[in-house]
Amino acid sequence: MRVGLNGRFYGARVTGVQRFAREVARRLVDHLDLTLLLPANVPDPADVPPGVPRLRGRLQGHLWEQLELPTLRAQARCDVLLHLSPTAPLWGGPHVMTVHDVFPISNPEWFASGFARWYRMSLGPAARRASVIIAMSQWARQEVVRWLRVPPGRVNVVNQGLAPFDTPAHPQLVKRVTEHFNLEQPYVLSLGSGDPRKNLGFLNEVVRVWHSLGERVPRVAVAGEGLARVHGADRSEVTNGIISLGYVSDDDLHALYSGAMAFCFPSLGEGFGRPPLEAMACGAPVLAAEYGAAWEVLGHAAEILPLEPRRWVDALRRIHHGQEREDRASAAAHLARYDWDSSARAVAECCWQAAEVPVGGGRYA
């Protein structure tokens, strides 16, 4: 079986969606006869082995994906088209499509109105035509079935891995990066600036309550930068002396995770939620909100709390004063569940399944 990989994601800045796509794609060559299909404007990815055939189109972006990609698939004689990010053409097939979450449909207030409208109009029809849909958690799978109205038998859950944040960064790198950002130890880290869903305004209240106790509060730093076309204007409203670091490289984020006293993740919704796992793997204690997939993904390896500022302050104070007992063995056992090689094998199984399903998923309808 030959699988055509939709390589449009190689042209996007790396966030959680692209991380999944890139890490899985580089390992799929061990499991599938892969052909990489690329838009005109996307450079040849260095992390795909040179022996993998490439076929490049003449169009770009949505036009390439909707008008040209199915034709490229036919030219390459691919049996299945694989989309590792949440867009796919509305014709041709069979398709395997990845849907990380449906928040632009279920919670459009978190997104720019134009993006939410486009997502609703494009995702539903494409998902209902897909032979197999990949979801990131059982919780996300239920949301896909509910909001996109697809049969449950066509939605498979595929886990993620942790690399390149699977071990703590070298202390010298931590020192260099924290000095570059003028961060004194100890500091608390969070991630997701510019994305209303990440709920970073909640940290303002956490810092305010902690200050009210008359104690010296560790510096709180927030990394990340929202995309205006996706999230609209920056509505995170980070104040109270919280530092916004902006978008940071993988190396810098690795060091920031590793040097943090704690990692806070007060998100309102996640289909999976990579940052808490990454922070844990780098050695940082994690406080996370009770978003949909939190207990499923994080288990008891993180402290999952309701969005009550005093509860978060009390937990951070215990960590700050060394009163929190860390069960590193338990955390390591939990993190061992997340492995990119297993993810790639599961995606390959989805492709084999799709090859046996009529376009539109008639076998499961």
Secondary structure, DSSP 8 states (H G I E B T S, - for coil): -EEEEEGGGGGS--SHHHHHHHHHHHHHTTTSEEEEEE-TTS---TTS-TTS-EEE-S--HHHIIIIIHHHHHHHTT-SEEEESSS---SSSS-EEEE----HHHH-GGGS-HHHHHHHHHHHHHHHHH-SEEEESSHHHHHHHHHHH---GGGEEE-----TTSSS---HHHHHHHHHHTT--SSEEEEE-TT-GGG-THHHHHHHHHHHHTT----EEEEE----HHHH-S------TT-EEEES--HHHHHHHHHH-SEEEE--S--SS-HHHHHHHHTT--EEEE--TTHHHHHTTSSEEE-S-HHHHHHHHHHHHTT-S---HHHHHHHHTT--HHHHHHHHHHHHHHHHTS-TT-TTT-
